[in-house]
Amino acid sequence: MGLLKGIHPLLTADLLYILRSMGHGDEILVCDCNFPAASISKDTMSQKHIVLTCNLPDALNAICSVMPLDYFQKVQCIYMAPEVGMVLPADGILVQDACIASIKEHTNPEMEAVERFKFYNRAKKVYAIVQTLERRPYANFILKKGCIGPDCKDLLP
């Protein structure tokens, strides 16, 4: 595999193709190893399921280094939360905090927690799914692609 200058090494050719193919408003799911990515990807727009051999915070860091988010929408990022009445495990809190920090290295989106089963339904509408080797629970994030402005940064309203 050849690397490119200025492109994060986790951004494989297949992933870069997906990110470049996505349009304004399309969404990508970046998920943990327990998420049913292969089966749900059959319902997505691209029917693509890409596997990255890294943890989820590193995958989000790489993706957010090149993908603009949609600041013309109220929420740019959603993540999985437990069902009502259930408690997020300690490892889930740690991984979600690490993922949010990775995203915020590149941009500052509005985020929203979505109950697990509603999240699964939303996942069927994304453009593509990127699955990681992350084993900590509730490490599942959906990012909404935006536009790049004249300054080569996320276009803001």
Secondary structure, DSSP 8 states (H G I E B T S, - for coil): ----TTS-TT--HHHHHHHHH--TT-EEEEE-TTS-HHHHHTTSSS-EEEE-SS-HHHHHHHHHTT--B-TTSS-SEEEEE--TT----HHHHHHHHHHHHHHHTT----EEEEEHHHHHHHHTTSSEEEE----STT--EEEEB--B-TTSSB---
